[in-house]
């Protein structure tokens, strides 16, 4: 990752020295909080960010700053004089505005003079505007994330404010409802690319393994029986308690002393830093609410020199298993809503590799595409295996009975076309291996 300068602009008495101390050392004032630890972890990952504030003073009316350089504008909410001069330095997409605030009750309310001056601080739309407080360390984590976003915008490229993304709670509900159907009909297809990924990860050398979104447990069983040493420990986590129960059934024949099961959100892992030497995330990064948060958590729990493997949906044009339904709907004349984030949103190898590298600071990232077959031989079997899935049910819920039958007829025609071409129903996976 290349070095990135960021200017910190504010009056000399605005508290910016304390602010940068907070970002670099993880504390604003003397209070140690979870926010501080969060900030400290991020600082370790983003060492290439260099804060340059020694030569800048917003009271210098003649001062200019290159428009392409990220900047943090700092003002004191109790100091009207430090506000107005900052306006000219705000650049859309390159600016974070920070108000530093005293915790002294006598200064808790901004003065009328400040309120008047603050109205003259014109901040472009889209520039984060946060307040940090010495005693509470309020919003330091949010501030650091905002700084990362303007220094390395690629790490936020997966988001789009106009696209609906499932929340963690929504994902938990969805996969709990989908658990049995997925495990019975689809799990082997995604496990195939997971096995491919583990083959490259030198799992025989692992001693402590974490699997996120373990699902039905098929990949865990394969890893424990074929890749891992008899002494290796395995922690299987999933957001859905229903999935964990299925995984326990799948792994019942494996030595239970080696396996720990835990319901866990991959964006907030309940483990100490440097806990594992392998992390497996098979078909989950493209589904989670915030992939960057998941990547950062994976980096945190990995030991130095350890390895993480991520697999996700590949390119749609190479994945008829996942696009055959859309072909049928198009023939039916039904438009699918584009308001929800596509599961293909991380399909681009280069962009996703860059995101993995820059989101958490991995030292090395390699990526490749691979293909997994869907073990279906006939069109009637396709309907039997997929019509009970949550995705299909959502697609068909507003259609008439006649339209539903036409949908399956068009799916059958597309399936037969693929077979006539000598191919199979399959999907492409993108695999990314990251080294800490």
C-alpha positions in Angstrom: 0.0 0.0 0.0 1.4 3.4 -0.9 2.0 6.1 1.6 -0.8 8.6 1.9 -0.4 12.1 3.3 -3.4 13.8 5.0 -3.5 17.4 6.0 -4.9 18.4 9.4 -6.1 22.0 9.2 -7.3 24.1 12.2 -6.5 26.9 14.5 -3.4 26.1 16.6 -5.5 26.1 19.8 -8.3 24.0 18.3 -7.3 20.7 20.0 -5.9 19.1 16.8 -2.8 17.9 18.5 -5.0 16.0 20.9 -7.1 14.7 18.0 -4.1 13.3 16.2 -2.8 11.8 19.5 -6.1 10.1 19.8 -5.9 8.6 16.3 -2.3 7.5 16.5 -2.2 6.3 20.1 -5.9 5.3 20.4 -6.8 7.7 23.2 -8.3 11.2 23.5 -7.5 12.3 27.0 -6.7 9.5 29.5 -9.6 7.2 29.1 -9.1 3.7 27.8 -12.3 2.5 26.0 -13.3 -0.1 23.4 -13.3 2.8 20.9 -9.6 3.4 21.7 -8.8 -0.3 21.1 -10.7 -0.1 17.8 -8.8 2.9 16.7 -5.5 1.4 17.8 -6.1 -1.7 15.6 -6.9 0.5 12.6 -3.8 2.6 13.1 -1.7 -0.6 13.0 -3.3 -1.5 9.7 -3.0 1.9 8.1 0.5 2.9 9.0 0.9 4.4 5.4 -1.3 7.3 6.4 0.9 10.2 7.4 -0.7 13.1 9.3 0.9 16.4 8.4 -0.3 19.4 10.4 2.8 21.1 11.7 2.9 23.9 9.0 -0.9 24.6 8.8 -2.8 27.2 10.6 -6.3 28.2 9.5 -5.7 31.7 10.8 -3.4 32.2 7.8 -5.7 33.6 5.2 -3.1 33.2 2.4 -2.6 29.5 3.0 -3.6 27.1 0.2 -3.8 23.3 0.0 -3.7 21.1 -3.0 -7.3 20.1 -3.9 -6.4 16.4 -4.4 -5.0 15.9 -0.9 -7.3 14.5 1.8 -7.7 16.7 4.8 -9.3 16.9 8.2 -10.7 20.2 9.2 -10.7 20.7 13.0 -12.5 23.3 15.0 -13.4 23.8 18.6 -17.1 24.0 19.2 -16.4 26.7 21.9 -14.2 28.9 19.7 -16.1 30.9 17.1 -12.9 32.3 15.6 -11.7 28.8 14.4 -14.8 28.1 12.3 -15.2 30.6 9.5 -11.7 30.3 8.1 -12.1 26.5 7.4 -14.7 26.9 4.8 -12.3 27.3 1.8 -10.5 24.1 2.6 -13.6 21.8 2.3 -13.4 19.6 -0.8 -16.1 17.1 -1.6 -14.9 13.5 -1.2 -11.6 14.6 0.3 -12.7 16.2 3.6 -13.7 15.1 7.1 -14.9 17.9 9.4 -14.3 17.4 13.1 -15.5 19.4 16.1 -13.6 18.9 19.3 -15.6 19.4 22.4 -14.8 19.8 26.1 -16.5 17.7 28.7 -16.6 20.6 31.1 -20.2 21.2 32.0 -19.6 24.9 32.0 -18.7 24.7 28.4 -21.2 22.0 27.4 -23.3 24.4 25.4 -21.9 26.3 22.4 -21.9 30.1 22.8 -24.2 32.2 20.6 -21.1 33.5 18.9 -20.1 30.0 17.9 -23.5 29.1 16.7 -23.5 32.1 14.4 -20.0 31.3 13.2 -20.8 27.6 12.6 -23.6 28.6 10.2 -20.8 30.1 8.0 -18.9 26.8 7.8 -20.1 25.5 4.5 -19.4 21.8 4.2 -20.0 20.0 0.8 -22.6 17.3 0.8 -21.1 13.9 1.5 -18.3 15.2 3.9 -18.6 13.5 7.3 -19.0 16.0 10.1 -18.3 14.5 13.5 -17.8 15.6 17.1 -15.2 14.1 19.4 -15.1 14.5 23.1 -12.1 14.2 25.4 -13.8 12.2 28.3 -16.0 9.9 26.3 -13.8 9.4 23.2 -17.1 9.8 21.3 -17.1 8.9 17.6 -13.3 8.2 17.4 -14.0 4.9 15.7 -16.4 6.6 13.2 -13.8 9.3 12.7 -11.0 6.9 11.8 -13.3 5.0 9.4 -14.1 8.3 7.7 -10.4 9.2 7.4 -9.7 5.8 5.9 -12.5 6.4 3.3 -11.0 9.6 2.0 -7.4 8.4 2.0 -8.3 5.0 0.4 -11.6 5.4 -1.3 -11.2 2.0 -2.9 -12.0 0.4 0.4 -15.5 1.9 0.3 -16.2 1.0 -3.4 -18.5 -1.9 -2.4 -21.1 0.4 -1.0 -23.9 2.3 -2.8 -26.3 4.4 -0.8 -29.0 3.7 -3.4 -28.8 -0.1 -3.0 -30.6 -2.0 -0.3 -28.3 -4.2 1.8 -29.6 -6.7 4.3 -28.8 -5.8 7.9 -27.1 -8.4 10.2 -30.4 -9.1 11.8 -32.1 -9.6 8.4 -29.3 -11.9 7.3 -29.7 -14.0 10.5 -33.4 -14.3 9.9 -33.0 -15.2 6.2 -30.4 -17.9 6.7 -32.3 -19.4 9.7 -35.3 -19.8 7.4 -33.2 -21.0 4.5 -30.9 -23.3 6.6 -32.5 -26.7 5.9 -33.3 -26.1 2.3 -29.8 -24.8 1.6 -28.2 -27.7 3.4 -30.3 -30.3 1.5 -30.0 -28.9 -2.0 -27.2 -26.4 -2.5 -24.5 -26.9 0.1 -22.3 -29.3 -1.9 -22.1 -26.8 -4.8 -20.6 -24.1 -2.6 -18.4 -26.6 -0.7 -16.7 -27.6 -4.0 -15.1 -24.2 -4.4 -14.3 -24.2 -0.6 -12.3 -27.4 -1.0 -10.4 -25.8 -3.9 -9.6 -22.8 -1.7 -8.3 -25.0 1.2 -6.0 -26.9 -1.2 -4.0 -23.7 -1.7 -4.0 -22.6 2.0 -1.7 -25.4 3.3 -4.1 -26.4 5.9 -1.9 -29.2 7.1 0.3 -26.6 8.8 -2.6 -25.1 10.7 -3.0 -25.4 14.5 -6.0 -23.1 15.2 -8.7 -22.7 12.5 -11.7 -20.4 12.4 -14.5 -20.9 9.9 -16.9 -18.1 9.5 -20.4 -18.9 8.2 -19.8 -22.6 8.5 -23.3 -23.4 7.1 -24.1 -27.0 6.9 -20.6 -28.1 8.1 -19.6 -29.9 5.0 -16.5 -27.9 4.4 -15.5 -28.3 8.1 -15.9 -32.0 7.9 -13.8 -32.3 4.7 -11.1 -30.1 6.2 -10.9 -32.1 9.5 -10.9 -35.4 7.8 -8.6 -34.6 4.9 -6.5 -31.5 5.4 -5.9 -30.9 9.1 -3.5 -32.6 11.5 -5.2 -34.6 14.3 -4.1 -32.0 16.9 -5.5 -29.0 15.0 -8.4 -27.1 16.8 -11.4 -25.9 14.7 -13.8 -23.2 15.6 -17.0 -23.2 13.6 -19.2 -20.1 13.7 -22.3 -19.0 12.0 -24.8 -16.1 12.3 -27.7 -18.6 12.2 -28.3 -20.9 15.2 -30.2 -23.2 12.8 -27.2 -23.5 10.6 -25.0 -24.4 13.6 -27.4 -27.2 14.6 -27.1 -28.7 11.1 -23.3 -28.3 11.2 -23.2 -30.2 14.5 -25.2 -33.1 12.9 -22.9 -33.1 9.9 -19.8 -33.2 12.1 -21.1 -35.8 14.6 -18.7 -38.4 13.3 -15.7 -36.2 13.9 -13.8 -35.9 17.2 -15.9 -33.4 19.2 -13.0 -32.4 21.4 -11.4 -30.7 18.3 -14.4 -28.6 17.4 -16.0 -25.5 19.1 -19.3 -24.1 17.9 -20.3 -20.5 18.3 -23.0 -18.2 17.0 -21.1 -15.2 15.8 -21.4 -12.1 13.6 -18.4 -12.0 11.3 -18.3 -8.2 11.5 -17.8 -8.4 15.3 -15.9 -11.5 16.1 -15.8 -12.5 19.8 -12.1 -13.4 19.8 -8.9 -11.9 21.0 -6.3 -10.4 18.6 -3.9 -13.0 17.0 -6.1 -16.0 17.9 -5.9 -18.1 14.7 -3.4 -19.2 12.0 -6.1 -19.9 9.4 -9.5 -18.2 8.8 -11.9 -19.7 6.3 -14.7 -17.5 4.9 -16.5 -19.6 2.2 -19.3 -17.8 0.4 -19.9 -15.1 3.0 -17.9 -11.9 2.1 -20.3 -11.0 -0.7 -23.3 -11.6 1.6 -22.3 -9.7 4.8 -23.6 -6.2 5.4 -20.2 -4.6 5.3 -17.4 -6.6 3.7 -14.8 -4.1 4.9 -15.7 -4.6 8.5 -15.5 -8.4 8.1 -12.1 -8.1 6.4 -10.8 -6.0 9.3 -12.1 -8.4 11.9 -10.4 -11.3 10.1 -7.1 -9.4 10.0 -7.4 -8.7 13.7 -7.9 -12.3 14.8 -5.2 -13.6 12.5 -1.7 -14.2 13.9 1.2 -12.5 12.1 2.1 -14.6 9.1 -1.2 -16.3 9.1 -3.6 -16.9 6.1 -7.2 -16.2 5.4 -9.3 -17.6 2.5 -12.4 -15.9 1.1 -14.6 -17.3 -1.6 -17.6 -15.5 -3.2 -19.7 -15.5 -6.4 -17.7 -14.9 -9.5 -18.8 -13.4 -12.9 -22.5 -13.7 -13.7 -21.8 -14.6 -17.3 -20.1 -17.8 -16.1 -22.7 -18.7 -13.5 -25.8 -20.1 -15.2 -26.7 -21.9 -11.9 -27.4 -18.4 -10.4 -28.7 -16.7 -13.5 -31.1 -19.2 -15.0 -33.9 -17.8 -13.0 -33.4 -14.3 -14.3 -33.4 -15.6 -17.9 -36.8 -17.2 -17.2 -38.2 -14.1 -15.6 -37.0 -12.0 -18.6 -38.9 -14.3 -21.0 -41.9 -14.0 -18.7 -41.7 -10.2 -19.0 -41.1 -9.7 -15.3 -38.6 -7.1 -14.2 -36.6 -8.0 -11.1 -36.1 -5.1 -8.6 -32.6 -3.6 -8.8 -32.9 -1.9 -5.4 -31.2 -4.8 -3.6 -27.5 -5.4 -3.7 -26.5 -8.2 -6.1 -24.7 -11.2 -4.8 -22.4 -10.7 -7.7 -21.2 -7.3 -6.4 -17.7 -8.6 -5.6 -17.2 -10.6 -8.8 -14.4 -8.4 -10.2 -11.1 -10.0 -9.4 -8.9 -6.9 -9.4 -11.3 -4.6 -7.5 -12.0 -7.2 -4.9 -8.3 -8.1 -4.5 -7.6 -4.4 -4.0 -10.4 -4.1 -1.5 -9.1 -7.0 0.6 -5.6 -5.6 0.6 -6.5 -2.1 1.4 -9.4 -2.6 3.8 -7.2 -4.3 6.4 -3.6 -4.0 5.4 -2.9 -7.6 4.3 0.8 -7.9 3.2 0.0 -10.1 0.2 -3.2 -11.1 -1.7 -3.6 -13.6 -4.5 -6.9 -14.3 -6.4 -8.3 -16.6 -9.0 -11.5 -17.8 -10.5 -12.7 -21.4 -10.2 -15.9 -23.3 -11.2 -18.2 -25.6 -9.2 -20.8 -27.9 -10.8 -24.4 -28.1 -9.6 -25.2 -31.8 -9.4 -28.4 -31.7 -11.4 -29.0 -33.8 -14.5 -32.5 -33.0 -15.5 -34.8 -29.9 -15.7 -37.4 -31.6 -13.4 -34.7 -32.2 -10.8 -33.8 -28.5 -11.0 -37.3 -27.5 -10.0 -37.5 -30.0 -7.2 -34.1 -28.8 -5.8 -34.7 -25.1 -6.0 -38.4 -24.2 -5.7 -38.3 -24.3 -1.9 -35.4 -21.9 -1.6 -36.0 -18.5 -0.1 -34.6 -16.8 -3.3 -37.1 -18.5 -5.6 -40.0 -18.0 -3.2 -39.3 -14.3 -3.1 -39.1 -14.2 -6.9 -42.4 -15.9 -7.4 -44.5 -14.6 -4.5 -46.3 -11.9 -6.6 -46.9 -14.1 -9.7 -50.1 -15.8 -10.7 -50.3 -19.6 -10.8 -50.1 -19.4 -14.6 -47.0 -17.3 -14.5 -45.3 -19.6 -12.0 -45.8 -22.5 -14.4 -44.5 -20.5 -17.3 -41.5 -19.6 -15.2 -40.6 -23.2 -14.6 -41.2 -24.0 -18.3 -38.7 -21.3 -19.3 -36.2 -22.6 -16.7 -36.6 -26.0 -18.3 -35.9 -24.6 -21.7 -32.8 -22.8 -20.6 -31.5 -25.8 -18.8 -32.0 -28.0 -21.9 -30.3 -25.3 -24.1 -27.2 -25.5 -21.7 -27.2 -29.2 -22.0 -27.4 -29.2 -25.8 -24.3 -27.1 -25.9 -22.5 -29.9 -24.0 -22.3 -27.9 -20.8 -23.7 -28.2 -17.3 -25.4 -26.1 -14.7 -22.6 -24.5 -12.8 -21.3 -21.3 -11.1 -18.1 -19.5 -11.0 -16.4 -18.6 -7.7 -13.9 -16.0 -7.0 -11.3 -17.0 -4.4 -9.1 -14.5 -2.6 -6.2 -15.7 -0.3 -4.8 -13.0 2.0 -1.6 -13.2 4.0 -1.1 -11.1 7.2 
